[in-house]
Amino acid sequence: MADTVLIRSVRAGAALVALGRELIDRGYRFTTVTPATQARVNRRPGNAVARDLRDVFGWSRPFPPEAMPGEVFDLMLAADAAEACGSLWRSRVRFSSYDGELFVHSAFPTDASDAVFFGPDTYRMADAVRAYLRNRREPLARAVDVGCGTAAGAITIAKRAPRARVLAVDINDTALEYARVNVGLAGTGNVSVWRGDLLDDVDGGFDLIAANPPFMIDPAGRTYRDGGGPDGNDLSLRIIDAAAGRLTPGGALVLFSGTGIVDGHDPLRAAAADRLAGTDLRWTYREVDPDVYGEELDGSAYARAERITVVLLTATRPGSVAQ
């Protein structure tokens, strides 16, 4: 039984890669927005039913099968990526563009506990990794994308450090499935996809640790969204602790995260400063966007917050791989 499930999974993954390549060949591109923006755009008159591939695979709108190219619909069925929606059909996945690549991830709305999210924070995180690599002088030998999701971070690193061994690690099996598809689409053969809880299940040191962990306070406890703890910062702090013990000389942690600001106080920065005070790591911390996910302020989880900010923490171990 387990072997049958594995075979089906492998076949579905191959079909999903083929579907992505078919979309690339057809010139498909899509920039994924926040869930709130996606909901607003989809509510507009005339947007209830998909008219083209961007509507189907970007905006997650239901579609009549006759409106889809036959090859595309056949690949959707082979990949188990289509589901009936009354008299229409709906894609189970979305495809988003970044850095010349296409990434598969979960369809909107991302309500499932194992949903794999790709959106504005993914772009910001990957941009931060690109900026770090532009300024790094030493070559990378080993890097890891912690809580990789779609593996956007790992693929971004691998494209710029083709001789490095890059790990994409996640505890979510759906994320691992999509990560493998995305690595196949990008052709980054130096990326290995691993199942693990942060760095607990991988060995050795790293020249670069990249992470964009969940950081929201999520009453539903969804894996891709809930950062843990009263402020949603537990996963970010665990990554800081792990990096302190695993960075090589000259290595760096690039952590993209976020937090609610209460009475002008940033609980993540304060907690990070406490964790880093006992290490040799040199670090910087800045707000990337001071006001995001404003709709969350209406809920009880953020009843005391005046705003939610996304931040970038970079921590570097002194020394050089050349020493």
N, C-alpha and C positions, 0 to 999 in steps of 0.2 A: 504493500500500500504506500509506504513512504517513498519507494523508488518511483512509483507511478506519479505521485505528486511532484517529485523532483523533476521528472521528465517533462511533465506539463509546464512546470515553472520555467525550465530551460527553453522549451519551445515558445512559450509566451514571451520570454525575454528577447529571444531572437526576432520574433515577429514585431516586438516593440521597437527594436533597433531598426528593422526594415521600414516600419512606419515612420520613424523619425527621418530616415534617409529619403523616403518618398516626399515628405514635407519639405525637406531641404531642397530637393530637386525641383519642387514646385515654387520655390522662392518664398516659402513661409517664414514670417518673422513676427514676433509678438513680445511686447514689453509688459510684464505682469505688474499690476498695481496693488494697492492695499485692498483687503477684503471690503472695507467700507466703500471705497471708490468703485470696486467691481459691482457691488450691489446697487449703487446709485446708477451707474451706467446701464446695467441690465434692466432697471426699472423703467427706463425711458420708453415712450411709445415707439413701437416698431421693432423693439429689441427682444421680443419674447421668443422668437424662433430664429435659428441661425440661417444666414444667407451665404456664408462662405467659410473657408477653412479657419480663418481667424476667429470667427464666431464660435465654431465648434471646439477648437483646441486651445483657444485663448480665453474667450469669454464664457466658456462652458454652457452654451445655450443648446437646447434640444433641437434636433434636426430631422427632417424627413429623409429616409435613406436614398430616395431617388435624386436628392439634391447633392449627394456626395459623389465624387469620382469613384467608380467601381473598385479600382485598385486600393484606394484608401480605405473604403468600408470593409473590404475583404481582409486587409491587414489588421484593422481594428478588431474584427471578429476573431482572427487567429491569435491576437494578443490578449484576448479577453478584456478589451479596452472599450467595449460598447455595451450599453444596457438599454433595454426597452423602457420607454417613458410614455405610457399611454399609447397613442398611435404614432409617436415619434421615437427617436433614439437619442441617447446622450452619451458623450464620451466620459469614461471613468478617469481620464488623465488630461492634463494640460501640457503644452509645450511652450517653453519660453526661451527667448534669445538673450545671449550675453557673450561678449568677447568673440563673436564670430561662430559661436557654437549654439546648439539647441539642447535644452534640458527638459526631460520629462519629469513631471511631479503630479501631485494629486489634483483632481478636479475641484472646482468651486461649487458649493462651499466646503471648506475643510473642517468638517465637524467630527470626523472619525478620530478615535484616540491615536491611531497609527498614521494619520495623514502626514504627507511629506510636503512641506511648505517651501515655496520659492516666491520671492517678492522683493520689494524695495530694500529690505535689510540684506538680502542676498547680494544685490548689486553693490551696496555699500561695503559689505564685508570683503567681497572679492576685489573691489577697487582698493581697499586698504592693503590687502595682500600684494597687489600689483605695485602699489606705491612703495611698500617696504622692499620688495625685490629689486625695484629700480635703484634704490639707494644702497643695497647691500653689496659689499665688495668681495666677500668671500663666497666661493661656490657652495651650493647646497649638496650635501651627501644624503641626508635623510630628513624627511619632513612628514608631518601628519596633519590631517584635517579632522579635528575632534568633533563628534556629533555631526558628521558630514552631510546628512540629509541627501541632497541631490549630487553631492561631490563637486559642487561648483568651486569650492575653495581648493580642493585637491587638484582638479583639472587646471585651474588657473596657475597653480604652482608648477605643475608638471610641464605645461607648455613653455614655461620660462626657465625651467631647470630640467631639461630632458635627460640629463645623466643622473639625476637624483632619484632615490627610491622614495616614493610618496605613498603614504597610507591614508585611506579613507575609512574612518572608523565610526560606527554607529551601533546603537542597541536595538534599533527599530528594523525589523526584517523587511518591511516595505521600502524603507529608505535604502537598504542594502541592494534590493532588487533594482530600484530606479538608478542608484549610483552605478551599478554594473552596466546598465543600459547606456547611461550618459558617458561613461568611460569608453564604451564601444563606439558611440557616435563621435566622440572627440578624437578617437584613435590614440589616446595617451597610454601607451603600453607600459609606462613606468609607474602607473597607479595600481595599487593592490587594495581591494575592498575587504575589510575585516569586520567581523561582529565583535563588539566589545563595549564595555561601560567606561566611557572616557578613555584613560590610558591604562586601566587596570589589566587589560588582556593583551597588551602589546609590550614587548621588551625593548630595552636599550634607550639611548639618548637621541635627541633630535636637534637639528640645526634650526628648524622652524616648526612651531606649533601654532596652527591657525584654528580659530574657533568662533562660531556664531551660535552660542547655545540659546535655548529658550530662556526668556527673561521676564515673561509676564507673570502676574498673579492671576492664575486661571482657576476659577472655582470648579470647572469641569475636569481639571487635572489632565488635560490632553498632553500627550508626551511631547509633541512638537512645539508646544506653547508654554507649558508650565515650568518656570525656572526653579520652583521649590522655595520653601521658607516663607516667612511673613512678607518679605519684600520682593520675592521672585528672583533672588540673587544667589541661591545656594549652588546651582550648577556653575555659575561663573566663578565663584570662590573656590569650588573644588578643582576647577581647571587651573586656576592660579596656583593652588597648592601642588597639583601634579606637575605643572611646568617648572616649579622651583626645584624639583628633584630630578627632572629629566632633560633640561636644556644643556646642550654642550657648550664649551667655551665659545663665546661669540654668538651663541644661539639666541633666538628671540621668540617670545609669545606675542602674537597679534590677536587680541581678543576684542571682538565686536559684540557689545551687549547693550543693555538699557536698564532703566530703573525709574520709579516714580520719585519725584522731588516733593518733599513734605516740609512746608515752612522754610523753604530755601535750603534744606539739607539733602545732600546726596548720600543715601545709605550705602550704595555700592562703592563709591570712592572711599568712604570712611572705612568700610570693612576691608577693602583691597589694601589700603595703606597699612592696616594692622597686620594683614597676612604677609605683606612684602617687607615690613620693617625688620623681620628676623632673617632675611635672606640677603644674598649679595647682588640681587638683581637691581638694575637701574631702570626706572620706569617713568612713563609719561601717560597722561590721562586727559582726554579732551571730549567735549560734547560735539558730536557730529551733526546732530539736529536737536535743538532744544525743545521741540514741541511736536510729538508724534502721537498717533492713536488717541486723539482727543476724545473720541467717542467712548473710550473706556472710563473716562472720568465720571460718567453718569452711573456707573455700576458701584456696588458696595465694596468691591475689592480695592478700588482707588478712591474711596470716599474722602480720604484725608490728603490725597495728592493734589498739588496745584498744577502739575504738568508731568508728562512722561518724556524722558529724553533718551536718545540713543547715543552711546559713547564708544570711544576707541581707547583701549589700554594696550600699550606696547611695553613689554618688560624684556630687557636684554641682559644676558650674563656677560660680564667682562671677560676679556681674553680673545684669543683668535685660534682658529683651527690650524693656522700655520705655526703656532708656537710649539 
